[in-house]
Amino acid sequence: QVLWISPALPGRTHDLTAARTHRIIRICERQDIPALADRAYQGAGPWVTTGRKRPPGRELTPTQRTVNRALSQARAPVERGMAILKSWRIFRKARVSPNRMTSIAAAVLTLERQR
């Protein structure tokens, strides 16, 4: 279940930059909540666990592939939750300002919780 939706940032904002802007990683650390993230968050610090990228010209070891698979499985509910929110037509068709979209996203999250 999605618990919180951040205020909108420009679409070109990298995921890690958005997490830092909204202090998500710092809050998780203070609350003693470990974070699992995709590979875009590599370099976020020791509190964020990400999968391993394949080294240039080499392959991941079987152990590294197993760890990546386990992390993906643990993150799957979050990915499904985001997919459900994105299935709402308003997110595919809206042409409004990011600030207005933040309010719409909060309303959709409230509606999804009522299901």
Secondary structure, DSSP 8 states (H G I E B T S, - for coil): ----------TT--HHHHHHHTTHHHHHHHTT--EE--GGGTTS-TTEE------TTS---HHHHHHHHHHHHHHHHHHHHHHHHHTSHHHHH--S-HHHHHHHHHHHHHHHHH-
